[in-house]
Amino acid sequence: MKLTVEMFGLARRLTQEKAVEIEVSEGATLRDVVTALTNRYPVLIGQVFAPQTHEFVAPYFFVIDGKRPAQSLDVQVQEGQKLILMFQEAGG
């Protein structure tokens, strides 16, 4: 199944992509999406995703369909979903 990942911040600069279409198998989770992203863009490892575990490097996270942040990388994804790879920003 296919879904879109929109990237912001460092992820966008590293990949030089605003959005990419990722293909994963039926029943895939966000962890599978991360694996597909890091296979395609190994430059994200260590900067956006941790080596070995592929967990997020703070302050990155996924927002699903622009509505809700993913609570875990074990959340199942659905065909056609839009994932936003964002980072939390703080400022004054």
HTML snippet that shows the backbone in 3Dmol.js (N, CA, C, O; Angstrom):
<script src="https://3Dmol.org/build/3Dmol-min.js"></script>
<div id="view" style="width:600px;height:400px;position:relative"></div>
<script>
const pdb = `
ATOM      1  N   MET A   1       0.839  -1.174   0.000  1.00  0.00           N
ATOM      2  CA  MET A   1       0.000   0.000   0.000  1.00  0.00           C
ATOM      3  C   MET A   1       0.887   1.241   0.000  1.00  0.00           C
ATOM      4  O   MET A   1       2.040   1.199   0.431  1.00  0.00           O
ATOM      5  N   LYS A   2       0.342   2.323  -0.481  1.00  0.00           N
ATOM      6  CA  LYS A   2       1.118   3.559  -0.613  1.00  0.00           C
ATOM      7  C   LYS A   2       0.572   4.626   0.322  1.00  0.00           C
ATOM      8  O   LYS A   2      -0.632   4.723   0.558  1.00  0.00           O
ATOM      9  N   LEU A   3       1.497   5.422   0.846  1.00  0.00           N
ATOM     10  CA  LEU A   3       1.122   6.586   1.641  1.00  0.00           C
ATOM     11  C   LEU A   3       2.162   7.664   1.438  1.00  0.00           C
ATOM     12  O   LEU A   3       3.261   7.406   0.948  1.00  0.00           O
ATOM     13  N   THR A   4       1.802   8.876   1.820  1.00  0.00           N
ATOM     14  CA  THR A   4       2.666  10.029   1.609  1.00  0.00           C
ATOM     15  C   THR A   4       3.266  10.474   2.925  1.00  0.00           C
ATOM     16  O   THR A   4       2.579  10.536   3.945  1.00  0.00           O
ATOM     17  N   VAL A   5       4.562  10.787   2.898  1.00  0.00           N
ATOM     18  CA  VAL A   5       5.243  11.352   4.061  1.00  0.00           C
ATOM     19  C   VAL A   5       5.722  12.746   3.671  1.00  0.00           C
ATOM     20  O   VAL A   5       6.541  12.909   2.767  1.00  0.00           O
ATOM     21  N   GLU A   6       5.194  13.741   4.371  1.00  0.00           N
ATOM     22  CA  GLU A   6       5.629  15.124   4.170  1.00  0.00           C
ATOM     23  C   GLU A   6       6.689  15.429   5.218  1.00  0.00           C
ATOM     24  O   GLU A   6       6.532  15.070   6.385  1.00  0.00           O
ATOM     25  N   MET A   7       7.765  16.089   4.811  1.00  0.00           N
ATOM     26  CA  MET A   7       8.891  16.321   5.719  1.00  0.00           C
ATOM     27  C   MET A   7       9.105  17.796   5.996  1.00  0.00           C
ATOM     28  O   MET A   7       8.905  18.656   5.139  1.00  0.00           O
ATOM     29  N   PHE A   8       9.519  18.054   7.224  1.00  0.00           N
ATOM     30  CA  PHE A   8       9.829  19.411   7.655  1.00  0.00           C
ATOM     31  C   PHE A   8      11.201  19.447   8.321  1.00  0.00           C
ATOM     32  O   PHE A   8      11.739  18.416   8.724  1.00  0.00           O
ATOM     33  N   GLY A   9      11.748  20.637   8.426  1.00  0.00           N
ATOM     34  CA  GLY A   9      12.988  20.847   9.162  1.00  0.00           C
ATOM     35  C   GLY A   9      14.173  20.112   8.578  1.00  0.00           C
ATOM     36  O   GLY A   9      14.361  20.069   7.362  1.00  0.00           O
ATOM     37  N   LEU A  10      14.967  19.534   9.459  1.00  0.00           N
ATOM     38  CA  LEU A  10      16.199  18.855   9.068  1.00  0.00           C
ATOM     39  C   LEU A  10      15.927  17.705   8.107  1.00  0.00           C
ATOM     40  O   LEU A  10      16.697  17.485   7.172  1.00  0.00           O
ATOM     41  N   ALA A  11      14.839  16.969   8.327  1.00  0.00           N
ATOM     42  CA  ALA A  11      14.510  15.850   7.437  1.00  0.00           C
ATOM     43  C   ALA A  11      14.359  16.340   5.998  1.00  0.00           C
ATOM     44  O   ALA A  11      14.830  15.688   5.066  1.00  0.00           O
ATOM     45  N   ARG A  12      13.713  17.466   5.819  1.00  0.00           N
ATOM     46  CA  ARG A  12      13.539  18.026   4.471  1.00  0.00           C
ATOM     47  C   ARG A  12      14.880  18.466   3.899  1.00  0.00           C
ATOM     48  O   ARG A  12      15.162  18.239   2.722  1.00  0.00           O
ATOM     49  N   ARG A  13      15.698  19.089   4.726  1.00  0.00           N
ATOM     50  CA  ARG A  13      17.014  19.543   4.234  1.00  0.00           C
ATOM     51  C   ARG A  13      17.907  18.350   3.866  1.00  0.00           C
ATOM     52  O   ARG A  13      18.604  18.381   2.851  1.00  0.00           O
ATOM     53  N   LEU A  14      17.881  17.312   4.687  1.00  0.00           N
ATOM     54  CA  LEU A  14      18.744  16.158   4.434  1.00  0.00           C
ATOM     55  C   LEU A  14      18.328  15.385   3.185  1.00  0.00           C
ATOM     56  O   LEU A  14      19.176  14.946   2.408  1.00  0.00           O
ATOM     57  N   THR A  15      17.031  15.224   3.001  1.00  0.00           N
ATOM     58  CA  THR A  15      16.542  14.445   1.854  1.00  0.00           C
ATOM     59  C   THR A  15      16.339  15.293   0.611  1.00  0.00           C
ATOM     60  O   THR A  15      16.263  14.767  -0.500  1.00  0.00           O
ATOM     61  N   GLN A  16      16.251  16.598   0.793  1.00  0.00           N
ATOM     62  CA  GLN A  16      15.945  17.529  -0.279  1.00  0.00           C
ATOM     63  C   GLN A  16      14.601  17.190  -0.931  1.00  0.00           C
ATOM     64  O   GLN A  16      14.406  17.365  -2.134  1.00  0.00           O
ATOM     65  N   GLU A  17      13.690  16.701  -0.097  1.00  0.00           N
ATOM     66  CA  GLU A  17      12.349  16.337  -0.537  1.00  0.00           C
ATOM     67  C   GLU A  17      11.327  16.994   0.373  1.00  0.00           C
ATOM     68  O   GLU A  17      11.491  16.999   1.593  1.00  0.00           O
ATOM     69  N   LYS A  18      10.294  17.536  -0.201  1.00  0.00           N
ATOM     70  CA  LYS A  18       9.193  18.097   0.590  1.00  0.00           C
ATOM     71  C   LYS A  18       8.235  16.984   0.995  1.00  0.00           C
ATOM     72  O   LYS A  18       7.741  16.957   2.122  1.00  0.00           O
ATOM     73  N   ALA A  19       7.980  16.083   0.081  1.00  0.00           N
ATOM     74  CA  ALA A  19       7.092  14.952   0.352  1.00  0.00           C
ATOM     75  C   ALA A  19       7.528  13.774  -0.507  1.00  0.00           C
ATOM     76  O   ALA A  19       8.024  13.953  -1.619  1.00  0.00           O
ATOM     77  N   VAL A  20       7.339  12.561   0.023  1.00  0.00           N
ATOM     78  CA  VAL A  20       7.678  11.342  -0.716  1.00  0.00           C
ATOM     79  C   VAL A  20       6.547  10.335  -0.563  1.00  0.00           C
ATOM     80  O   VAL A  20       5.830  10.326   0.437  1.00  0.00           O
ATOM     81  N   GLU A  21       6.408   9.500  -1.561  1.00  0.00           N
ATOM     82  CA  GLU A  21       5.443   8.410  -1.480  1.00  0.00           C
ATOM     83  C   GLU A  21       6.212   7.161  -1.060  1.00  0.00           C
ATOM     84  O   GLU A  21       7.236   6.816  -1.649  1.00  0.00           O
ATOM     85  N   ILE A  22       5.701   6.498  -0.040  1.00  0.00           N
ATOM     86  CA  ILE A  22       6.341   5.307   0.502  1.00  0.00           C
ATOM     87  C   ILE A  22       5.397   4.131   0.281  1.00  0.00           C
ATOM     88  O   ILE A  22       4.181   4.259   0.426  1.00  0.00           O
ATOM     89  N   GLU A  23       5.967   2.997  -0.068  1.00  0.00           N
ATOM     90  CA  GLU A  23       5.161   1.791  -0.227  1.00  0.00           C
ATOM     91  C   GLU A  23       5.543   0.796   0.869  1.00  0.00           C
ATOM     92  O   GLU A  23       6.718   0.485   1.064  1.00  0.00           O
ATOM     93  N   VAL A  24       4.541   0.311   1.569  1.00  0.00           N
ATOM     94  CA  VAL A  24       4.731  -0.686   2.630  1.00  0.00           C
ATOM     95  C   VAL A  24       3.681  -1.778   2.445  1.00  0.00           C
ATOM     96  O   VAL A  24       2.712  -1.599   1.708  1.00  0.00           O
ATOM     97  N   SER A  25       3.878  -2.897   3.112  1.00  0.00           N
ATOM     98  CA  SER A  25       2.934  -4.004   2.984  1.00  0.00           C
ATOM     99  C   SER A  25       1.682  -3.767   3.814  1.00  0.00           C
ATOM    100  O   SER A  25       1.675  -2.952   4.737  1.00  0.00           O
ATOM    101  N   GLU A  26       0.645  -4.477   3.477  1.00  0.00           N
ATOM    102  CA  GLU A  26      -0.617  -4.418   4.217  1.00  0.00           C
ATOM    103  C   GLU A  26      -0.347  -4.782   5.674  1.00  0.00           C
ATOM    104  O   GLU A  26       0.404  -5.717   5.953  1.00  0.00           O
ATOM    105  N   GLY A  27      -0.954  -4.049   6.600  1.00  0.00           N
ATOM    106  CA  GLY A  27      -0.752  -4.299   8.025  1.00  0.00           C
ATOM    107  C   GLY A  27       0.502  -3.648   8.593  1.00  0.00           C
ATOM    108  O   GLY A  27       0.864  -3.898   9.742  1.00  0.00           O
ATOM    109  N   ALA A  28       1.170  -2.811   7.795  1.00  0.00           N
ATOM    110  CA  ALA A  28       2.413  -2.165   8.220  1.00  0.00           C
ATOM    111  C   ALA A  28       2.143  -1.161   9.341  1.00  0.00           C
ATOM    112  O   ALA A  28       1.029  -0.665   9.510  1.00  0.00           O
ATOM    113  N   THR A  29       3.192  -0.884  10.091  1.00  0.00           N
ATOM    114  CA  THR A  29       3.145   0.104  11.167  1.00  0.00           C
ATOM    115  C   THR A  29       4.029   1.289  10.805  1.00  0.00           C
ATOM    116  O   THR A  29       4.724   1.278   9.789  1.00  0.00           O
ATOM    117  N   LEU A  30       3.990   2.301  11.647  1.00  0.00           N
ATOM    118  CA  LEU A  30       4.885   3.451  11.449  1.00  0.00           C
ATOM    119  C   LEU A  30       6.345   3.018  11.490  1.00  0.00           C
ATOM    120  O   LEU A  30       7.189   3.617  10.822  1.00  0.00           O
ATOM    121  N   ARG A  31       6.646   1.995  12.258  1.00  0.00           N
ATOM    122  CA  ARG A  31       8.023   1.471  12.309  1.00  0.00           C
ATOM    123  C   ARG A  31       8.445   0.976  10.922  1.00  0.00           C
ATOM    124  O   ARG A  31       9.594   1.157  10.519  1.00  0.00           O
ATOM    125  N   ASP A  32       7.521   0.355  10.200  1.00  0.00           N
ATOM    126  CA  ASP A  32       7.811  -0.093   8.828  1.00  0.00           C
ATOM    127  C   ASP A  32       8.019   1.097   7.903  1.00  0.00           C
ATOM    128  O   ASP A  32       8.847   1.046   6.993  1.00  0.00           O
ATOM    129  N   VAL A  33       7.276   2.155   8.133  1.00  0.00           N
ATOM    130  CA  VAL A  33       7.444   3.379   7.352  1.00  0.00           C
ATOM    131  C   VAL A  33       8.841   3.962   7.605  1.00  0.00           C
ATOM    132  O   VAL A  33       9.522   4.387   6.673  1.00  0.00           O
ATOM    133  N   VAL A  34       9.254   3.975   8.867  1.00  0.00           N
ATOM    134  CA  VAL A  34      10.596   4.476   9.205  1.00  0.00           C
ATOM    135  C   VAL A  34      11.656   3.633   8.513  1.00  0.00           C
ATOM    136  O   VAL A  34      12.627   4.174   7.985  1.00  0.00           O
ATOM    137  N   THR A  35      11.485   2.322   8.507  1.00  0.00           N
ATOM    138  CA  THR A  35      12.447   1.440   7.833  1.00  0.00           C
ATOM    139  C   THR A  35      12.513   1.761   6.343  1.00  0.00           C
ATOM    140  O   THR A  35      13.598   1.835   5.767  1.00  0.00           O
ATOM    141  N   ALA A  36      11.351   1.951   5.722  1.00  0.00           N
ATOM    142  CA  ALA A  36      11.327   2.304   4.299  1.00  0.00           C
ATOM    143  C   ALA A  36      12.004   3.649   4.047  1.00  0.00           C
ATOM    144  O   ALA A  36      12.745   3.804   3.076  1.00  0.00           O
ATOM    145  N   LEU A  37      11.749   4.618   4.924  1.00  0.00           N
ATOM    146  CA  LEU A  37      12.378   5.940   4.781  1.00  0.00           C
ATOM    147  C   LEU A  37      13.893   5.861   4.929  1.00  0.00           C
ATOM    148  O   LEU A  37      14.628   6.459   4.143  1.00  0.00           O
ATOM    149  N   THR A  38      14.360   5.126   5.933  1.00  0.00           N
ATOM    150  CA  THR A  38      15.810   5.063   6.159  1.00  0.00           C
ATOM    151  C   THR A  38      16.512   4.217   5.101  1.00  0.00           C
ATOM    152  O   THR A  38      17.686   4.446   4.809  1.00  0.00           O
ATOM    153  N   ASN A  39      15.813   3.250   4.528  1.00  0.00           N
ATOM    154  CA  ASN A  39      16.401   2.501   3.402  1.00  0.00           C
ATOM    155  C   ASN A  39      16.565   3.411   2.192  1.00  0.00           C
ATOM    156  O   ASN A  39      17.552   3.322   1.462  1.00  0.00           O
ATOM    157  N   ARG A  40      15.602   4.271   1.992  1.00  0.00           N
ATOM    158  CA  ARG A  40      15.627   5.190   0.847  1.00  0.00           C
ATOM    159  C   ARG A  40      16.546   6.382   1.093  1.00  0.00           C
ATOM    160  O   ARG A  40      17.217   6.861   0.178  1.00  0.00           O
ATOM    161  N   TYR A  41      16.569   6.851   2.329  1.00  0.00           N
ATOM    162  CA  TYR A  41      17.376   8.028   2.698  1.00  0.00           C
ATOM    163  C   TYR A  41      18.214   7.697   3.933  1.00  0.00           C
ATOM    164  O   TYR A  41      17.866   8.114   5.037  1.00  0.00           O
ATOM    165  N   PRO A  42      19.303   6.962   3.769  1.00  0.00           N
ATOM    166  CA  PRO A  42      20.129   6.581   4.922  1.00  0.00           C
ATOM    167  C   PRO A  42      20.671   7.786   5.697  1.00  0.00           C
ATOM    168  O   PRO A  42      21.051   7.655   6.861  1.00  0.00           O
ATOM    169  N   VAL A  43      20.707   8.944   5.061  1.00  0.00           N
ATOM    170  CA  VAL A  43      21.185  10.155   5.715  1.00  0.00           C
ATOM    171  C   VAL A  43      20.320  10.524   6.931  1.00  0.00           C
ATOM    172  O   VAL A  43      20.771  11.284   7.788  1.00  0.00           O
ATOM    173  N   LEU A  44      19.105  10.009   7.020  1.00  0.00           N
ATOM    174  CA  LEU A  44      18.227  10.290   8.157  1.00  0.00           C
ATOM    175  C   LEU A  44      18.656   9.559   9.431  1.00  0.00           C
ATOM    176  O   LEU A  44      18.301   9.966  10.537  1.00  0.00           O
ATOM    177  N   ILE A  45      19.426   8.472   9.263  1.00  0.00           N
ATOM    178  CA  ILE A  45      19.874   7.704  10.423  1.00  0.00           C
ATOM    179  C   ILE A  45      20.885   8.522  11.216  1.00  0.00           C
ATOM    180  O   ILE A  45      21.863   9.036  10.673  1.00  0.00           O
ATOM    181  N   GLY A  46      20.625   8.626  12.502  1.00  0.00           N
ATOM    182  CA  GLY A  46      21.496   9.391  13.393  1.00  0.00           C
ATOM    183  C   GLY A  46      21.082  10.845  13.524  1.00  0.00           C
ATOM    184  O   GLY A  46      21.423  11.499  14.509  1.00  0.00           O
ATOM    185  N   GLN A  47      20.352  11.359  12.547  1.00  0.00           N
ATOM    186  CA  GLN A  47      19.913  12.746  12.573  1.00  0.00           C
ATOM    187  C   GLN A  47      18.438  12.862  12.974  1.00  0.00           C
ATOM    188  O   GLN A  47      18.071  13.698  13.800  1.00  0.00           O
ATOM    189  N   VAL A  48      17.607  12.015  12.380  1.00  0.00           N
ATOM    190  CA  VAL A  48      16.168  12.040  12.621  1.00  0.00           C
ATOM    191  C   VAL A  48      15.719  10.745  13.298  1.00  0.00           C
ATOM    192  O   VAL A  48      14.817  10.757  14.135  1.00  0.00           O
ATOM    193  N   PHE A  49      16.348   9.639  12.936  1.00  0.00           N
ATOM    194  CA  PHE A  49      16.044   8.334  13.520  1.00  0.00           C
ATOM    195  C   PHE A  49      17.308   7.739  14.111  1.00  0.00           C
ATOM    196  O   PHE A  49      18.388   7.834  13.528  1.00  0.00           O
ATOM    197  N   ALA A  50      17.161   7.128  15.268  1.00  0.00           N
ATOM    198  CA  ALA A  50      18.309   6.544  15.968  1.00  0.00           C
ATOM    199  C   ALA A  50      18.826   5.314  15.222  1.00  0.00           C
ATOM    200  O   ALA A  50      18.042   4.517  14.707  1.00  0.00           O
ATOM    201  N   PRO A  51      20.159   5.167  15.168  1.00  0.00           N
ATOM    202  CA  PRO A  51      20.714   3.949  14.576  1.00  0.00           C
ATOM    203  C   PRO A  51      20.238   2.737  15.378  1.00  0.00           C
ATOM    204  O   PRO A  51      19.902   2.870  16.555  1.00  0.00           O
ATOM    205  N   GLN A  52      20.207   1.594  14.771  1.00  0.00           N
ATOM    206  CA  GLN A  52      19.790   0.323  15.375  1.00  0.00           C
ATOM    207  C   GLN A  52      18.288   0.245  15.628  1.00  0.00           C
ATOM    208  O   GLN A  52      17.625  -0.625  15.064  1.00  0.00           O
ATOM    209  N   THR A  53      17.730   1.129  16.461  1.00  0.00           N
ATOM    210  CA  THR A  53      16.323   1.023  16.871  1.00  0.00           C
ATOM    211  C   THR A  53      15.369   1.730  15.917  1.00  0.00           C
ATOM    212  O   THR A  53      14.189   1.384  15.846  1.00  0.00           O
ATOM    213  N   HIS A  54      15.868   2.708  15.193  1.00  0.00           N
ATOM    214  CA  HIS A  54      15.054   3.546  14.301  1.00  0.00           C
ATOM    215  C   HIS A  54      13.967   4.314  15.047  1.00  0.00           C
ATOM    216  O   HIS A  54      12.984   4.742  14.443  1.00  0.00           O
ATOM    217  N   GLU A  55      14.138   4.488  16.340  1.00  0.00           N
ATOM    218  CA  GLU A  55      13.243   5.361  17.105  1.00  0.00           C
ATOM    219  C   GLU A  55      13.558   6.797  16.700  1.00  0.00           C
ATOM    220  O   GLU A  55      14.616   7.074  16.135  1.00  0.00           O
ATOM    221  N   PHE A  56      12.635   7.700  16.992  1.00  0.00           N
ATOM    222  CA  PHE A  56      12.868   9.106  16.676  1.00  0.00           C
ATOM    223  C   PHE A  56      13.986   9.684  17.520  1.00  0.00           C
ATOM    224  O   PHE A  56      14.138   9.335  18.691  1.00  0.00           O
ATOM    225  N   VAL A  57      14.764  10.566  16.925  1.00  0.00           N
ATOM    226  CA  VAL A  57      15.675  11.425  17.670  1.00  0.00           C
ATOM    227  C   VAL A  57      14.839  12.653  18.028  1.00  0.00           C
ATOM    228  O   VAL A  57      14.243  13.281  17.153  1.00  0.00           O
ATOM    229  N   ALA A  58      14.799  12.988  19.307  1.00  0.00           N
ATOM    230  CA  ALA A  58      14.021  14.164  19.735  1.00  0.00           C
ATOM    231  C   ALA A  58      14.515  15.380  18.963  1.00  0.00           C
ATOM    232  O   ALA A  58      15.723  15.538  18.791  1.00  0.00           O
ATOM    233  N   PRO A  59      13.659  16.205  18.514  1.00  0.00           N
ATOM    234  CA  PRO A  59      12.245  16.412  18.796  1.00  0.00           C
ATOM    235  C   PRO A  59      11.310  15.948  17.678  1.00  0.00           C
ATOM    236  O   PRO A  59      10.229  16.515  17.524  1.00  0.00           O
ATOM    237  N   TYR A  60      11.695  14.922  16.883  1.00  0.00           N
ATOM    238  CA  TYR A  60      10.871  14.493  15.745  1.00  0.00           C
ATOM    239  C   TYR A  60       9.725  13.580  16.156  1.00  0.00           C
ATOM    240  O   TYR A  60       9.814  12.868  17.156  1.00  0.00           O
ATOM    241  N   PHE A  61       8.641  13.606  15.373  1.00  0.00           N
ATOM    242  CA  PHE A  61       7.485  12.741  15.579  1.00  0.00           C
ATOM    243  C   PHE A  61       6.628  12.769  14.313  1.00  0.00           C
ATOM    244  O   PHE A  61       6.807  13.634  13.455  1.00  0.00           O
ATOM    245  N   PHE A  62       5.699  11.820  14.202  1.00  0.00           N
ATOM    246  CA  PHE A  62       4.753  11.778  13.091  1.00  0.00           C
ATOM    247  C   PHE A  62       3.414  12.358  13.515  1.00  0.00           C
ATOM    248  O   PHE A  62       2.955  12.139  14.636  1.00  0.00           O
ATOM    249  N   VAL A  63       2.791  13.101  12.604  1.00  0.00           N
ATOM    250  CA  VAL A  63       1.395  13.514  12.747  1.00  0.00           C
ATOM    251  C   VAL A  63       0.648  12.781  11.639  1.00  0.00           C
ATOM    252  O   VAL A  63       1.055  12.810  10.477  1.00  0.00           O
ATOM    253  N   ILE A  64      -0.450  12.123  12.011  1.00  0.00           N
ATOM    254  CA  ILE A  64      -1.210  11.312  11.065  1.00  0.00           C
ATOM    255  C   ILE A  64      -2.363  12.138  10.491  1.00  0.00           C
ATOM    256  O   ILE A  64      -3.200  12.655  11.230  1.00  0.00           O
ATOM    257  N   ASP A  65      -2.391  12.250   9.176  1.00  0.00           N
ATOM    258  CA  ASP A  65      -3.431  12.981   8.452  1.00  0.00           C
ATOM    259  C   ASP A  65      -3.626  14.412   8.955  1.00  0.00           C
ATOM    260  O   ASP A  65      -4.723  14.961   8.859  1.00  0.00           O
ATOM    261  N   GLY A  66      -2.575  15.006   9.484  1.00  0.00           N
ATOM    262  CA  GLY A  66      -2.639  16.394   9.938  1.00  0.00           C
ATOM    263  C   GLY A  66      -3.525  16.600  11.150  1.00  0.00           C
ATOM    264  O   GLY A  66      -3.871  17.737  11.470  1.00  0.00           O
ATOM    265  N   LYS A  67      -3.905  15.517  11.837  1.00  0.00           N
ATOM    266  CA  LYS A  67      -4.865  15.629  12.926  1.00  0.00           C
ATOM    267  C   LYS A  67      -4.317  15.243  14.286  1.00  0.00           C
ATOM    268  O   LYS A  67      -4.585  15.915  15.283  1.00  0.00           O
ATOM    269  N   ARG A  68      -3.552  14.164  14.330  1.00  0.00           N
ATOM    270  CA  ARG A  68      -3.136  13.685  15.637  1.00  0.00           C
ATOM    271  C   ARG A  68      -1.708  13.157  15.598  1.00  0.00           C
ATOM    272  O   ARG A  68      -1.305  12.490  14.645  1.00  0.00           O
ATOM    273  N   PRO A  69      -0.950  13.464  16.645  1.00  0.00           N
ATOM    274  CA  PRO A  69       0.408  12.914  16.712  1.00  0.00           C
ATOM    275  C   PRO A  69       0.344  11.418  17.026  1.00  0.00           C
ATOM    276  O   PRO A  69      -0.499  10.973  17.805  1.00  0.00           O
ATOM    277  N   ALA A  70       1.219  10.673  16.428  1.00  0.00           N
ATOM    278  CA  ALA A  70       1.293   9.235  16.693  1.00  0.00           C
ATOM    279  C   ALA A  70       1.894   9.024  18.074  1.00  0.00           C
ATOM    280  O   ALA A  70       2.914   9.623  18.415  1.00  0.00           O
ATOM    281  N   GLN A  71       1.267   8.187  18.850  1.00  0.00           N
ATOM    282  CA  GLN A  71       1.733   7.903  20.211  1.00  0.00           C
ATOM    283  C   GLN A  71       2.851   6.872  20.231  1.00  0.00           C
ATOM    284  O   GLN A  71       3.578   6.758  21.218  1.00  0.00           O
ATOM    285  N   SER A  72       2.989   6.121  19.143  1.00  0.00           N
ATOM    286  CA  SER A  72       3.957   5.030  19.098  1.00  0.00           C
ATOM    287  C   SER A  72       4.272   4.706  17.644  1.00  0.00           C
ATOM    288  O   SER A  72       3.473   4.982  16.749  1.00  0.00           O
ATOM    289  N   LEU A  73       5.435   4.123  17.418  1.00  0.00           N
ATOM    290  CA  LEU A  73       5.777   3.660  16.073  1.00  0.00           C
ATOM    291  C   LEU A  73       5.086   2.343  15.750  1.00  0.00           C
ATOM    292  O   LEU A  73       5.205   1.840  14.632  1.00  0.00           O
ATOM    293  N   ASP A  74       4.370   1.781  16.710  1.00  0.00           N
ATOM    294  CA  ASP A  74       3.654   0.529  16.491  1.00  0.00           C
ATOM    295  C   ASP A  74       2.229   0.749  15.986  1.00  0.00           C
ATOM    296  O   ASP A  74       1.473  -0.211  15.838  1.00  0.00           O
ATOM    297  N   VAL A  75       1.855   2.005  15.719  1.00  0.00           N
ATOM    298  CA  VAL A  75       0.543   2.335  15.164  1.00  0.00           C
ATOM    299  C   VAL A  75       0.474   1.833  13.719  1.00  0.00           C
ATOM    300  O   VAL A  75       1.387   2.076  12.930  1.00  0.00           O
ATOM    301  N   GLN A  76      -0.604   1.139  13.380  1.00  0.00           N
ATOM    302  CA  GLN A  76      -0.784   0.662  12.017  1.00  0.00           C
ATOM    303  C   GLN A  76      -1.156   1.809  11.091  1.00  0.00           C
ATOM    304  O   GLN A  76      -1.914   2.707  11.458  1.00  0.00           O
ATOM    305  N   VAL A  77      -0.603   1.760   9.876  1.00  0.00           N
ATOM    306  CA  VAL A  77      -0.906   2.775   8.868  1.00  0.00           C
ATOM    307  C   VAL A  77      -1.943   2.224   7.898  1.00  0.00           C
ATOM    308  O   VAL A  77      -2.157   1.015   7.810  1.00  0.00           O
ATOM    309  N   GLN A  78      -2.581   3.137   7.172  1.00  0.00           N
ATOM    310  CA  GLN A  78      -3.630   2.767   6.229  1.00  0.00           C
ATOM    311  C   GLN A  78      -3.301   3.323   4.849  1.00  0.00           C
ATOM    312  O   GLN A  78      -2.646   4.356   4.714  1.00  0.00           O
ATOM    313  N   GLU A  79      -3.765   2.623   3.848  1.00  0.00           N
ATOM    314  CA  GLU A  79      -3.583   3.045   2.453  1.00  0.00           C
ATOM    315  C   GLU A  79      -3.998   4.504   2.287  1.00  0.00           C
ATOM    316  O   GLU A  79      -5.068   4.909   2.741  1.00  0.00           O
ATOM    317  N   GLY A  80      -3.147   5.282   1.637  1.00  0.00           N
ATOM    318  CA  GLY A  80      -3.472   6.660   1.310  1.00  0.00           C
ATOM    319  C   GLY A  80      -3.292   7.670   2.433  1.00  0.00           C
ATOM    320  O   GLY A  80      -3.527   8.861   2.231  1.00  0.00           O
ATOM    321  N   GLN A  81      -2.880   7.217   3.607  1.00  0.00           N
ATOM    322  CA  GLN A  81      -2.690   8.173   4.696  1.00  0.00           C
ATOM    323  C   GLN A  81      -1.585   9.157   4.376  1.00  0.00           C
ATOM    324  O   GLN A  81      -0.659   8.866   3.618  1.00  0.00           O
ATOM    325  N   LYS A  82      -1.708  10.332   4.977  1.00  0.00           N
ATOM    326  CA  LYS A  82      -0.671  11.348   4.868  1.00  0.00           C
ATOM    327  C   LYS A  82      -0.007  11.456   6.238  1.00  0.00           C
ATOM    328  O   LYS A  82      -0.660  11.748   7.241  1.00  0.00           O
ATOM    329  N   LEU A  83       1.289  11.218   6.260  1.00  0.00           N
ATOM    330  CA  LEU A  83       2.063  11.334   7.490  1.00  0.00           C
ATOM    331  C   LEU A  83       2.931  12.578   7.389  1.00  0.00           C
ATOM    332  O   LEU A  83       3.536  12.840   6.350  1.00  0.00           O
ATOM    333  N   ILE A  84       2.986  13.320   8.444  1.00  0.00           N
ATOM    334  CA  ILE A  84       3.835  14.507   8.477  1.00  0.00           C
ATOM    335  C   ILE A  84       4.953  14.234   9.465  1.00  0.00           C
ATOM    336  O   ILE A  84       4.706  13.993  10.647  1.00  0.00           O
ATOM    337  N   LEU A  85       6.178  14.272   8.978  1.00  0.00           N
ATOM    338  CA  LEU A  85       7.356  14.093   9.818  1.00  0.00           C
ATOM    339  C   LEU A  85       7.744  15.477  10.312  1.00  0.00           C
ATOM    340  O   LEU A  85       8.345  16.266   9.582  1.00  0.00           O
ATOM    341  N   MET A  86       7.394  15.761  11.559  1.00  0.00           N
ATOM    342  CA  MET A  86       7.559  17.094  12.124  1.00  0.00           C
ATOM    343  C   MET A  86       8.568  17.084  13.256  1.00  0.00           C
ATOM    344  O   MET A  86       9.048  16.034  13.684  1.00  0.00           O
ATOM    345  N   PHE A  87       8.873  18.274  13.724  1.00  0.00           N
ATOM    346  CA  PHE A  87       9.712  18.409  14.903  1.00  0.00           C
ATOM    347  C   PHE A  87       9.054  19.443  15.802  1.00  0.00           C
ATOM    348  O   PHE A  87       8.427  20.397  15.341  1.00  0.00           O
ATOM    349  N   GLN A  88       9.219  19.222  17.101  1.00  0.00           N
ATOM    350  CA  GLN A  88       8.662  20.161  18.072  1.00  0.00           C
ATOM    351  C   GLN A  88       9.655  21.284  18.256  1.00  0.00           C
ATOM    352  O   GLN A  88      10.850  21.071  18.458  1.00  0.00           O
ATOM    353  N   GLU A  89       9.126  22.473  18.182  1.00  0.00           N
ATOM    354  CA  GLU A  89       9.971  23.661  18.282  1.00  0.00           C
ATOM    355  C   GLU A  89       9.547  24.465  19.496  1.00  0.00           C
ATOM    356  O   GLU A  89       8.356  24.611  19.773  1.00  0.00           O
ATOM    357  N   ALA A  90      10.505  24.972  20.200  1.00  0.00           N
ATOM    358  CA  ALA A  90      10.215  25.840  21.342  1.00  0.00           C
ATOM    359  C   ALA A  90      10.941  27.166  21.125  1.00  0.00           C
ATOM    360  O   ALA A  90      12.000  27.217  20.500  1.00  0.00           O
ATOM    361  N   GLY A  91      10.377  28.184  21.630  1.00  0.00           N
ATOM    362  CA  GLY A  91      11.026  29.475  21.436  1.00  0.00           C
ATOM    363  C   GLY A  91      10.435  30.500  22.372  1.00  0.00           C
ATOM    364  O   GLY A  91       9.538  30.206  23.161  1.00  0.00           O
ATOM    365  N   GLY A  92      10.944  31.685  22.271  1.00  0.00           N
ATOM    366  CA  GLY A  92      10.479  32.711  23.179  1.00  0.00           C
ATOM    367  C   GLY A  92      10.061  33.949  22.476  1.00  0.00           C
ATOM    368  O   GLY A  92       9.641  34.911  23.118  1.00  0.00           O
TER     369      GLY A  92
END
`;
const viewer = $3Dmol.createViewer("view");
viewer.addModel(pdb, "pdb");
viewer.setStyle({}, {cartoon: {color: "spectrum"}});
viewer.zoomTo();
viewer.render();
</script>
